[in-house]
Amino acid sequence: TFQRQLQQSDCQNVLMKKVFDTHMLFLQINQSAAVLKHVFAALRLFVGKFPSAFFQGQADLCGSLCYEILKCCNHRSRSTQTEASALLYFFMRKNFEFNKQKSIVRSHLQLIKAVSQLIADAGIGGSRFQHSLAIINNFANGDKQMKNVNFPAEVKDLTKRIRTVLMATAQMKEHEKDPEMLVDLQYSLANSYASTPELRRTWLESMAKIHARNGDLSEAAMCYIHIAALIAEYLKRKGLFSMGWPAFLSITPNIK
């Protein structure tokens, strides 16, 4: 009935936020498996009808949805896990189609951020969650329509990176009293996101905090210089800054 109003400003409007929040409430309040089945069906319809709400403009709706679906991927009920995994796969596929079959950058980024949040909030990462990741990979391998495009490889790369984050976080917990080992793990995570500046920055900031907490101020400063160089390089590619990372060479040759 209100489709025209919902689609105003590329779906970035107050009414869309209210409708979306109502859908999210069904996932935030405990439901029976039977109700969740219908909630997932409603969300599939919602994403299919209004993809620009998630894949264009601000990323907050996309991030919230990724967070709630991932939480369901860790659900006790096997059928709910499967339904949540199917919805997540559908969501990534929609992102790929919306981007004219180029990439799933937005859902990739938001899912990794959601995983990082959920590790702290809900302690995900056990066998239930791993089972859901395997289901998503199976969907990608068996999707005949996507056989000749890059999508299955992108899904595989995403699930692999989620496992890396889970593994690294488990190791970090083991070494939380060994600051040098902890920072080493943070550093390898930051490096694994060399191609995703926003996540690389997240892990570099996390490293800087650990260094500052331990009184290692020159190391913390090095992290911040790397973040600044990362932003400078991004601005250079956007044509907004002429120098890029070499602007910081006079401070440290390490910036290369």
C-alpha positions as CSV (number, residue, x, y, z in Angstrom):
1,T,0.0,0.0,0.0
2,F,2.8,2.4,0.9
3,Q,5.3,1.2,-1.7
4,R,5.7,4.7,-3.3
5,Q,6.4,6.4,0.1
6,L,8.8,3.6,1.1
7,Q,10.8,4.0,-2.2
8,Q,11.3,7.8,-1.7
9,S,15.0,9.0,-1.6
10,D,16.2,5.5,-2.7
11,C,14.5,3.9,0.3
12,Q,16.4,6.1,2.7
13,N,13.5,7.5,4.7
14,V,11.8,7.5,8.1
15,L,8.9,5.2,7.0
16,M,11.4,2.6,5.7
17,K,13.3,2.7,9.0
18,K,10.0,2.1,10.9
19,V,8.9,-0.8,8.7
20,F,12.4,-2.3,8.9
21,D,12.6,-2.0,12.7
22,T,9.3,-3.8,13.0
23,H,10.6,-6.7,11.0
24,M,13.8,-6.7,13.2
25,L,11.7,-6.9,16.4
26,F,10.5,-10.4,15.3
27,L,14.2,-11.5,15.4
28,Q,15.1,-9.6,18.6
29,I,12.3,-11.1,20.7
30,N,12.4,-14.9,21.2
31,Q,10.0,-16.7,18.8
32,S,9.1,-20.3,18.1
33,A,10.7,-22.0,15.1
34,A,7.3,-22.0,13.3
35,V,7.0,-18.1,13.6
36,L,10.7,-17.6,12.6
37,K,10.0,-19.6,9.4
38,H,7.4,-16.9,8.4
39,V,9.6,-14.1,9.5
40,F,12.4,-15.3,7.2
41,A,9.9,-15.6,4.3
42,A,8.7,-12.0,5.0
43,L,12.3,-10.7,5.1
44,R,13.1,-12.5,1.8
45,L,10.1,-10.6,0.3
46,F,11.2,-7.4,1.9
47,V,14.8,-7.5,0.6
48,G,13.6,-8.6,-2.8
49,K,11.2,-5.7,-3.0
50,F,13.4,-2.9,-1.6
51,P,17.1,-3.9,-2.3
52,S,18.3,-0.2,-2.5
53,A,17.3,0.2,1.2
54,F,20.2,-2.3,2.0
55,F,22.7,-1.9,-0.8
56,Q,22.6,1.9,-1.5
57,G,23.2,5.0,0.7
58,Q,23.9,4.4,4.3
59,A,24.8,0.9,5.5
60,D,23.0,0.8,8.9
61,L,19.9,-1.2,7.7
62,C,22.3,-3.7,6.0
63,G,24.4,-4.0,9.2
64,S,21.4,-4.5,11.5
65,L,20.0,-7.2,9.3
66,C,23.3,-9.0,9.0
67,Y,23.7,-9.0,12.8
68,E,20.2,-10.4,13.4
69,I,20.5,-13.1,10.7
70,L,23.9,-14.2,11.9
71,K,22.5,-14.5,15.4
72,C,19.9,-16.9,14.1
73,C,22.7,-18.9,12.3
74,N,23.8,-19.8,15.9
75,H,20.3,-20.9,16.9
76,R,19.6,-24.2,18.8
77,S,17.1,-25.3,16.3
78,R,18.6,-27.0,13.1
79,S,15.6,-25.9,11.0
80,T,16.1,-22.2,12.1
81,Q,19.8,-22.4,11.3
82,T,19.1,-23.7,7.8
83,E,16.4,-21.0,7.2
84,A,18.7,-18.3,8.5
85,S,21.6,-19.6,6.3
86,A,19.3,-19.6,3.3
87,L,18.1,-16.0,3.9
88,L,21.8,-14.9,4.3
89,Y,22.7,-16.6,1.0
90,F,19.7,-14.9,-0.7
91,F,20.7,-11.6,0.8
92,M,24.3,-11.9,-0.6
93,R,22.9,-13.0,-4.0
94,K,20.7,-9.9,-4.1
95,N,23.7,-7.7,-3.3
96,F,25.6,-9.3,-6.2
97,E,22.7,-8.7,-8.6
98,F,22.2,-5.2,-7.3
99,N,25.9,-4.4,-8.1
100,K,25.4,-5.7,-11.7
101,Q,27.2,-8.9,-10.8
102,K,30.4,-7.2,-9.8
103,S,30.8,-7.9,-6.1
104,I,29.2,-8.3,-2.6
105,V,31.4,-5.7,-1.0
106,R,28.7,-4.2,1.3
107,S,27.3,-7.4,2.6
108,H,30.9,-8.8,3.0
109,L,31.9,-5.8,5.1
110,Q,28.8,-5.7,7.2
111,L,28.8,-9.4,7.9
112,I,32.5,-9.3,9.1
113,K,31.6,-6.3,11.3
114,A,28.6,-8.2,12.7
115,V,30.7,-11.3,13.4
116,S,33.2,-9.2,15.3
117,Q,30.3,-7.7,17.4
118,L,28.6,-11.0,18.0
119,I,31.8,-12.6,19.3
120,A,31.6,-10.0,22.1
121,D,27.8,-10.0,22.5
122,A,26.8,-13.6,22.1
123,G,29.9,-15.8,22.0
124,I,29.3,-17.3,18.5
125,G,31.7,-19.6,16.7
126,G,30.9,-23.1,18.0
127,S,29.8,-26.1,15.9
128,R,26.3,-24.6,15.3
129,F,27.7,-21.5,13.6
130,Q,30.3,-23.5,11.6
131,H,27.4,-25.8,10.4
132,S,25.6,-22.6,9.1
133,L,28.7,-21.5,7.3
134,A,28.9,-24.9,5.6
135,I,25.3,-24.6,4.5
136,I,26.0,-21.2,2.9
137,N,28.9,-22.7,1.0
138,N,26.8,-25.6,-0.2
139,F,24.2,-23.1,-1.5
140,A,27.0,-21.3,-3.4
141,N,28.4,-24.5,-4.9
142,G,25.0,-25.8,-6.0
143,D,23.6,-22.6,-7.5
144,K,23.4,-23.4,-11.2
145,Q,22.5,-19.9,-12.2
146,M,25.7,-18.5,-10.6
147,K,28.0,-21.1,-12.1
148,N,29.7,-18.9,-14.6
149,V,30.1,-15.7,-12.5
150,N,32.4,-14.7,-9.6
151,F,29.7,-15.1,-6.9
152,P,30.4,-18.6,-5.5
153,A,34.1,-17.6,-5.1
154,E,33.1,-14.4,-3.3
155,V,30.8,-16.4,-0.9
156,K,33.7,-18.9,-0.3
157,D,36.1,-16.0,0.4
158,L,33.6,-14.4,2.9
159,T,33.0,-17.7,4.8
160,K,36.8,-18.3,4.9
161,R,37.4,-14.8,6.3
162,I,34.7,-15.3,8.9
163,R,36.4,-18.5,10.0
164,T,39.8,-16.6,10.2
165,V,38.2,-13.9,12.4
166,L,36.7,-16.6,14.7
167,M,40.0,-18.5,14.9
168,A,42.0,-15.4,15.6
169,T,39.5,-14.3,18.3
170,A,39.8,-17.7,20.0
171,Q,43.6,-17.4,19.9
172,M,43.3,-13.8,21.3
173,K,41.3,-15.1,24.2
174,E,44.1,-17.6,25.0
175,H,46.8,-14.9,24.8
176,E,45.0,-12.0,26.5
177,K,47.7,-11.9,29.2
178,D,50.5,-11.9,26.6
179,P,50.3,-8.4,25.0
180,E,52.9,-9.1,22.3
181,M,51.3,-12.2,21.1
182,L,47.9,-10.5,21.2
183,V,49.2,-7.6,19.0
184,D,50.8,-10.1,16.6
185,L,47.4,-11.8,16.1
186,Q,45.8,-8.3,15.6
187,Y,48.5,-7.5,13.1
188,S,47.9,-10.6,11.0
189,L,44.2,-9.9,11.0
190,A,44.8,-6.3,9.9
191,N,47.0,-7.6,7.0
192,S,44.4,-10.1,5.9
193,Y,42.1,-7.0,5.2
194,A,44.6,-5.1,3.1
195,S,42.0,-5.0,0.3
196,T,39.2,-3.8,2.7
197,P,40.3,-0.5,4.1
198,E,37.4,-0.1,6.6
199,L,38.1,-3.4,8.3
200,R,41.9,-2.9,8.1
201,R,41.4,0.4,9.9
202,T,39.1,-1.3,12.6
203,W,41.9,-3.8,13.4
204,L,44.6,-1.2,13.4
205,E,42.6,0.9,15.8
206,S,42.2,-2.1,18.0
207,M,46.0,-2.7,17.9
208,A,46.6,0.9,18.8
209,K,44.4,0.6,21.9
210,I,46.3,-2.4,23.1
211,H,49.7,-0.6,22.6
212,A,48.5,2.5,24.4
213,R,47.1,0.4,27.3
214,N,50.6,-1.2,27.6
215,G,52.4,2.1,27.5
216,D,53.9,1.3,24.1
217,L,53.2,4.8,22.7
218,S,55.5,4.8,19.6
219,E,53.9,1.5,18.5
220,A,50.4,3.0,19.0
221,A,51.6,6.1,17.0
222,M,52.7,3.7,14.2
223,C,49.2,2.2,14.0
224,Y,47.7,5.7,13.7
225,I,50.1,6.7,11.0
226,H,49.1,3.6,9.0
227,I,45.4,4.5,9.4
228,A,46.2,8.1,8.3
229,A,48.1,6.8,5.2
230,L,45.3,4.4,4.4
231,I,42.8,7.3,4.4
232,A,45.2,9.5,2.4
233,E,45.5,6.7,-0.2
234,Y,41.8,6.4,-0.4
235,L,41.4,10.2,-0.9
236,K,44.0,10.2,-3.6
237,R,42.1,7.5,-5.5
238,K,39.0,9.6,-5.1
239,G,40.9,12.6,-6.5
240,L,40.6,14.6,-3.3
241,F,44.2,14.6,-2.1
242,S,47.3,14.6,-4.3
243,M,49.9,12.7,-2.4
244,G,48.4,9.5,-0.9
245,W,50.6,7.4,1.4
246,P,54.0,8.9,0.4
247,A,52.9,12.0,2.4
248,F,53.9,10.1,5.5
249,L,57.3,8.9,4.3
250,S,59.1,11.7,6.1
251,I,57.8,10.3,9.4
252,T,58.6,6.6,8.8
253,P,59.8,4.5,5.8
254,N,57.7,1.7,7.4
255,I,54.6,3.3,5.7
256,K,55.4,1.5,2.4
